[in-house]
Amino acid sequence: MTSTSERPVRVGLFGLFGAGNSGNDGSLEAILGYLRTEHPEAVVDALCGGPEAVTARYGIPAARLNWNRGEYRTASSAAAVATKGLGKLVDIVRTAAWVRRHDVVIVPGTGVLETTLPLRPWGFPYSLFLLCGSGRLLRTKVALVSVGASAIGNRATRTLVRWSARLAGYRSFRGAHSRDALRAMGVATARDEVYPDLAFSLPAPPATVPSGPAGPVCVGVMAWHGSNDERDLAEEIHRRYLDGTISFVRALVDDCRTVRLLTGDELDRPVADAILDAVDSPLVTVAEAASLADLMKEVAAADTVVAARYHNLVCAVKVGTPTLALSYSEKSDDLMALMGLEAYCHSAREVDADRLLEQFRELEGRSAELRHALPERTQAAARRVEDQFTALTAALFPATDHALREAP
C-alpha cells in the first residue's frame, strides 16, 4: 500500500448502504466516524445500494453497486432475465475497476455473510465475491469488519460466501456464533477476533427515567418470513410472527399502555400498518425513524423495548432501556447475552403472546436493576469497538499507525 507520506490513502466502503435499511446505514456512519477521526487524510468513497442517498446524507462520492438497476427485483420477462445476466458480466469489470482505484476497501458491519433472511446467491453474495476476488487479484486489501455470518444451506451461496471470506485480507466478527458459522464452512478463523457491533461507537441520547409504572413501550417490527433455507414456509412463518405480535400489542393496549411501533427497513412499514389496522387504537402509533439516531431517540423515551430487528435491539440496549428480543437468529442471542439479557429472548418463529407478555412483565419488574447495569455493559462494548478500530488501523494503515506511535 502506498505510504500516506506520498499521497492520501484511498479508502473504499462497500455495502448495501442508502437502500432503506437503518442498520446498514448505521454501520457506514460508524466506520466514517472512525475514518474521519483517526484518518482524516484518507480519501473515501463508496460502492453501495443507494449512492444518491449516501452522498446526500454523508457527503462522500458513491457509485451504484450493480450496473443493473433492477438487480433486486424479480425478473418477470425474458428481457429482464437477459439484462440480469448481462449485469453479472458487466459487474465483474465495474467492481474490479472500482477496487483498483483504492488502497484498501472496508466492508463495515452488517450481515454480509448471513442468510438469516431470503437471499439469492447471484445477488449480494455474488457481488461480495467479486469484491474480495478483485481485491486479491489486484492486491488491494479487503477488510470484513465486525460482520455477521450464519450457517448456510444453499450450496451456491455457501460457496460464494466461503470464498469471499477466504479471499478477504482481514476479517472480524460481531458475535461468536458468526465466527463459528464461518469456521464450520471451512474457513480458518483461529486468528479472527470477535467485537461488538460497530453501532456501539455511535453517540446516543440519555435514556429517560420512567415517570410511572405504565409508560410507553416500543415494539420493533420486521418484514420477517424466515431464513433463506425456509422459503417454502415463508408465508406460514410470517403469519405466525405477525399474529403473535398483534396479540401482544393488543394485550398492551388492554393494559392502557402507549405503544410505538418501530421499523428498521422500508420493507417493515406494511407490517406496522397491518398491526395498526388489527389493533385499531389511538394508543398505537408508528415512529418515523429513518436512522439509528432517530431510533435511539425513540427507545430512549420508552420504558421498555420489545423488538425483532437486530439494530433495534442494539439501539435499545445502547441507551440503557430494558429490552426483550424477538429473536430470529443467533446474532440476537449473542447480543442479548453480551448485555446480560439472555433470559429475555423469545423466538420470532413461535411468538406465544401469553408467554411473551409474561417475559415482558418480568423484564419490567427488573427495570431499575437493568437500567443501572446496562450502561456499564454498553460502555464495555464501546471500548471493544475502539479496540476494533485500533486493530483496523494496524492492519490497513500501517504507515499511519507507525507515524502516530512515533510522534512525540
RABELGI-V987866 format. One record per backbone hydrogen bond with DSSP energy under -1.0 kcal/mol. NH is the residue of the N-H (numbers start at 1). CO is the residue of the C=O. E is the energy in kcal/mol with one decimal. If there is no record, write none. Layout:
nh = <NH;NH>
co = <CO;CO>
e = <E;E>
This chain:
nh = <6;7;11;12;13;14;15;17;22;25;26;27;28;29;30;31;32;33;34;35;36;37;38;39;42;43;45;46;47;48;50;54;55;56;57;58;59;63;65;71;73;81;82;83;84;85;86;87;88;89;90;91;93;94;95;96;97;98;99;100;102;103;104;105;106;107;109;112;113;114;123;127;128;129;130;131;132;133;134;135;136;137;138;140;143;144;145;147;148;150;158;159;160;161;162;163;164;165;166;167;168;169;170;172;173;174;179;180;181;182;183;184;186;187;192;195;200;201;202;208;217;218;219;220;221;224;228;230;233;234;237;238;239;240;241;242;243;244;245;246;247;248;249;250;251;252;253;254;255;256;257;259;260;261;262;266;268;269;272;273;274;275;276;277;278;279;280;284;285;287;289;295;296;297;298;299;300;302;303;304;305;306;307;313;314;315;316;317;318;319;320;321;324;325;326;327;327;333;334;335;336;337;338;339;340;341;344;346;348;356;357;358;359;360;361;362;363;364;365;366;367;370;371;372;373;374;377;378;379;380;381;382;383;384;385;386;387;388;389;390;391;392;393;394;395;396;397;401;402;403;404;405;406;407>
co = <3;3;43;104;45;106;47;15;264;21;22;23;24;25;26;27;28;29;30;31;32;33;34;35;39;9;11;61;13;63;17;50;51;52;53;54;55;46;48;68;70;77;78;79;80;81;82;83;84;85;86;87;89;90;91;92;93;94;95;96;99;10;10;141;12;143;145;110;148;111;120;123;124;125;126;127;128;129;130;131;132;133;134;135;105;170;107;172;110;113;154;155;156;157;158;159;160;161;162;163;164;142;142;144;193;147;175;176;177;178;179;180;183;182;189;173;197;198;199;300;258;304;260;306;262;222;115;227;230;231;233;234;235;236;237;238;239;240;241;242;243;244;245;246;247;248;249;250;251;253;252;283;217;285;219;20;265;266;268;269;270;271;272;273;274;275;276;281;259;261;287;291;292;293;294;295;296;299;216;216;322;218;324;309;310;311;312;313;314;315;317;316;305;344;307;325;346;329;330;331;332;333;334;335;337;336;341;325;327;352;353;354;355;356;357;358;359;360;361;363;364;366;367;368;369;370;373;374;375;376;377;378;379;380;381;382;383;384;385;386;387;388;389;390;391;392;393;397;398;399;400;401;402;403>
e = <-1.5;-1.5;-3.0;-2.4;-2.1;-2.1;-1.7;-1.4;-2.1;-1.9;-2.2;-1.9;-1.8;-2.5;-2.2;-2.0;-2.3;-2.1;-1.8;-2.5;-2.7;-1.5;-3.1;-2.1;-2.0;-2.9;-1.8;-1.8;-2.5;-2.6;-2.7;-2.0;-2.5;-2.2;-2.4;-2.8;-1.5;-2.5;-2.7;-1.5;-1.8;-2.2;-2.5;-2.3;-2.2;-2.3;-2.6;-2.5;-1.8;-1.2;-2.6;-2.6;-1.1;-2.6;-2.6;-1.9;-2.5;-2.2;-2.8;-2.3;-2.0;-2.3;-1.8;-2.5;-3.2;-3.3;-3.1;-1.3;-2.1;-1.7;-1.8;-1.8;-2.8;-2.1;-2.4;-2.0;-2.7;-2.9;-2.4;-2.4;-2.0;-2.4;-2.7;-2.1;-2.9;-3.0;-2.3;-2.1;-2.3;-1.7;-2.7;-2.3;-2.3;-2.7;-2.7;-2.4;-2.1;-2.4;-2.2;-2.2;-1.2;-2.1;-1.4;-1.8;-2.4;-1.9;-1.6;-2.6;-2.3;-1.9;-2.2;-2.2;-1.8;-1.7;-1.6;-3.1;-1.9;-2.2;-1.6;-3.5;-2.9;-2.3;-2.5;-2.4;-3.0;-2.2;-2.4;-1.7;-1.5;-1.4;-2.8;-2.5;-2.4;-2.3;-2.3;-3.0;-2.9;-2.2;-2.1;-2.7;-2.3;-2.0;-2.7;-2.5;-1.9;-1.9;-2.2;-2.3;-1.1;-2.3;-2.4;-2.7;-2.6;-3.2;-2.3;-1.1;-2.0;-1.1;-1.9;-2.6;-2.1;-1.9;-2.4;-2.5;-2.1;-2.7;-2.5;-1.7;-2.2;-2.6;-1.3;-2.2;-2.7;-1.7;-1.8;-2.7;-2.0;-1.0;-2.9;-1.0;-2.2;-2.8;-2.1;-1.7;-2.1;-2.2;-2.0;-2.6;-2.2;-1.4;-1.0;-2.2;-2.6;-2.6;-3.3;-1.2;-1.5;-1.1;-2.7;-2.1;-2.6;-2.3;-2.2;-1.5;-1.5;-3.5;-2.4;-3.0;-2.5;-3.2;-2.4;-1.9;-2.5;-2.6;-2.4;-2.0;-2.6;-2.5;-1.7;-1.1;-1.5;-2.6;-2.8;-1.1;-1.7;-3.1;-1.4;-2.7;-2.4;-1.8;-2.0;-2.4;-2.1;-1.8;-1.9;-1.9;-1.8;-2.0;-2.3;-2.2;-2.5;-2.3;-2.3;-2.0;-1.9;-2.9;-2.3;-2.9;-2.5;-2.2;-2.4;-2.1;-2.0;-1.1>
